[in-house]
Amino acid sequence: MELRQLRYFVHVVELGSFTRAAADLRMVQSALSQQIARLEGELNARLLTRSAHGVSPTEAGLAFFREAQLTVRHAEQAVRAAQDARLSGTVSIGLPPTVASVLGVPLLRAMRERYPEVRVHLVESLSGYLANLLNARQLDLAVLYGSHAGHRWSVTPLLEEQMYFIQSAKQPLVGALKERISLSALQKVPLFLPSPAHGLRSFLDAAFVRARAKPQLAGEIDSLAMLMDAVDAGLGGTLQPASATRRYVDAAERFRMAEVDGAARRTSSLCSLSSEELSPAGVAARVVLAGCARDLVRSGAWLGAQPLHH
């Protein structure tokens, strides 16, 4: 027995007509009759009698109608209560700098629209630091890079990002930069990269090993803003997703970029505390974050990114 069958039956009795009930419910009359017949079959009792004046409940139908009407009303009250209840609380979300530059504001906007009573605490930091904060329960969820199968987290692959070689437009290190460049062609180019403790660096180190190449480090900088300032000054290039330049309004004039062949695509995952530990506000934020990321990729606002469907 399904709630919709009870709703259909109550509607037929209240209107006294299959025709009017079907029109009101925007159903084909034969489909409505079939549902009522199925309900009578489950109850093994005749609930309605037809006449020239319409339909009326039998004794069994009248008894059933009173209880069914009450059940339907309780169900409608439950739906209203759920819709009226406002989720509240605080949720802490960690985003790496390149992700924050694209996702931060849309995520805040979506959370405010859907859950205005939930206070969002955003932390922008490199992936390695965010993983430590998540382990220490100082974050509810975070976007992290690489594999995290060993942690007691809930992990969902989120998206893949194409890696780019980025250099200063005014003081280029590679002349006549083409649309694509290989890691082996970058061996003699000084690069600024984050330190080995962080997800991007371990990903790039592995890519260089696969390409049988070795990067020439200009320095290690664990701050995206400072790293990009060094690149802008022409002190070295870097390997980053396209979103690394997003906070520069004149990025197209300031930097030159080329897709990196050997580095393939970097995978990011949406990681959170386990289902047992995550609060309702955390669960809601997790769903909203994943939806925002998908929307940004599909709209083309997240350059070089592709959603992962798992």
Residue pairs with C-beta under 8 A, 6 or more apart in sequence:
1 39
1 42
1 43
3 71
3 72
3 75
4 35
5 35
5 36
5 38
5 39
6 39
6 68
6 71
6 72
7 72
8 21
8 25
8 32
8 35
8 36
8 39
9 36
9 39
9 47
9 64
9 65
9 68
10 65
10 68
10 69
10 72
11 21
11 24
11 25
12 18
12 21
12 32
12 36
12 48
12 55
13 48
13 55
13 56
13 57
13 61
13 65
15 21
15 24
16 53
16 54
16 55
16 56
17 54
17 55
18 29
18 32
18 33
18 36
18 55
19 29
21 32
22 28
22 29
22 31
22 32
25 32
36 47
36 48
39 47
40 46
40 47
40 48
43 60
43 64
45 58
45 60
45 61
45 64
46 58
46 60
46 61
47 57
47 58
47 60
47 61
47 64
47 65
48 55
48 56
48 57
48 58
48 61
49 55
49 56
49 57
49 58
57 64
57 65
86 115
86 116
86 117
87 115
87 117
87 118
87 280
87 281
87 284
88 117
88 118
88 281
89 117
89 118
89 119
89 279
89 280
89 281
90 118
90 119
90 120
90 121
90 281
91 118
91 119
91 120
91 121
91 140
91 141
91 279
91 281
91 282
91 284
91 285
92 121
92 123
92 138
92 139
92 140
92 141
93 107
93 120
93 121
93 122
93 123
93 139
93 140
93 141
93 142
93 285
93 289
94 122
94 123
94 124
94 125
94 130
94 133
94 134
94 139
94 141
94 142
94 143
94 144
95 103
95 104
95 122
95 123
95 124
95 130
95 142
95 143
96 124
96 125
96 126
96 127
96 130
96 143
96 144
96 145
96 199
96 268
97 124
97 125
97 126
97 224
97 225
97 244
98 161
98 224
98 240
98 241
98 243
98 244
98 246
99 143
99 243
99 268
100 122
100 124
101 243
101 244
101 246
101 247
102 243
102 246
102 296
102 301
102 302
103 143
103 289
103 292
103 293
103 296
103 302
104 122
104 124
106 292
106 295
106 296
107 120
107 122
107 288
107 289
107 292
108 120
108 122
110 288
110 291
110 292
111 118
111 120
111 285
111 288
114 284
114 288
115 281
115 284
115 285
115 288
118 281
118 284
118 285
120 285
123 130
123 133
123 139
123 142
125 133
126 194
126 198
126 199
126 200
126 222
126 224
127 144
127 145
127 146
127 198
127 199
127 200
128 197
128 198
128 199
129 198
130 139
130 142
130 143
130 144
131 142
131 144
131 148
131 151
131 199
131 271
133 139
133 142
134 141
134 142
134 144
134 151
134 153
134 271
134 272
134 273
135 151
137 273
137 277
140 272
140 273
140 278
140 279
140 281
140 282
140 285
141 270
141 271
141 272
141 273
141 278
141 282
141 285
141 286
141 289
142 271
142 272
143 158
143 268
143 269
143 270
143 271
143 289
144 199
144 268
144 269
144 271
145 199
145 200
145 203
145 266
145 267
145 268
145 269
146 199
146 202
146 203
146 267
146 269
148 155
148 269
148 271
149 155
151 271
152 274
153 271
153 272
153 273
153 274
154 271
154 272
154 273
154 274
154 275
154 278
155 269
155 270
155 271
156 269
156 270
156 271
156 290
156 310
157 267
157 268
157 269
157 270
157 308
157 310
158 268
158 269
158 270
158 290
158 293
158 307
158 308
159 267
159 268
159 293
159 297
159 302
159 305
159 306
159 307
159 308
160 265
160 266
160 267
160 268
160 305
160 306
160 308
161 241
161 242
161 243
161 265
161 266
161 268
161 304
161 305
161 306
162 241
162 242
162 259
162 260
162 265
162 304
162 305
163 204
163 207
163 239
163 240
163 241
163 259
163 260
163 263
163 264
163 265
163 266
164 239
164 240
164 241
164 242
164 244
164 257
164 258
164 259
164 260
164 304
165 174
165 177
165 181
165 186
165 189
165 237
165 238
165 239
165 257
165 258
165 260
166 228
166 231
166 237
166 238
166 239
166 240
166 244
166 245
166 255
166 256
166 257
167 173
167 174
167 177
167 189
167 231
167 234
167 237
167 238
167 255
167 256
167 257
168 231
168 232
168 233
168 234
168 254
168 255
168 256
169 253
169 254
169 255
169 256
170 234
170 254
171 233
171 234
172 234
172 256
173 189
173 190
173 234
173 236
173 237
174 181
174 185
174 186
174 189
174 237
174 258
177 256
177 257
177 258
178 258
179 258
179 259
180 258
180 259
180 260
180 261
181 258
181 259
181 260
181 261
182 211
182 260
182 261
182 262
183 207
183 208
183 211
183 213
183 215
183 260
183 261
183 262
183 263
184 211
184 212
184 213
184 262
186 213
186 215
186 237
186 239
186 260
187 213
187 214
187 215
187 216
188 216
189 216
189 236
189 237
190 216
190 217
190 218
190 235
190 236
190 237
191 215
191 216
191 217
191 218
191 236
191 237
191 238
191 239
192 217
192 218
192 219
192 220
192 221
192 227
192 230
192 231
192 235
192 236
192 237
192 238
193 200
193 201
193 204
193 215
193 217
193 220
193 221
193 238
193 239
194 200
194 201
194 220
194 221
194 222
194 227
195 201
195 220
195 222
196 202
196 205
198 222
200 239
200 240
200 266
201 220
203 263
203 266
204 215
204 239
204 263
205 215
207 260
207 262
207 263
207 264
208 214
208 215
208 262
210 262
211 262
213 262
218 230
218 235
218 236
219 230
219 235
219 236
221 227
221 230
224 240
224 244
225 247
227 238
228 238
228 244
228 245
228 248
230 236
231 237
231 238
231 255
232 248
232 254
232 255
238 244
239 260
239 263
241 266
241 304
241 305
242 257
242 303
242 304
243 302
243 303
243 304
243 305
245 251
245 254
245 255
245 257
248 254
248 255
259 304
265 306
267 308
270 286
270 289
270 290
270 293
272 278
272 282
272 286
273 282
278 286
293 302
293 307
294 307
296 302
296 305
297 305
297 306
297 307
298 307
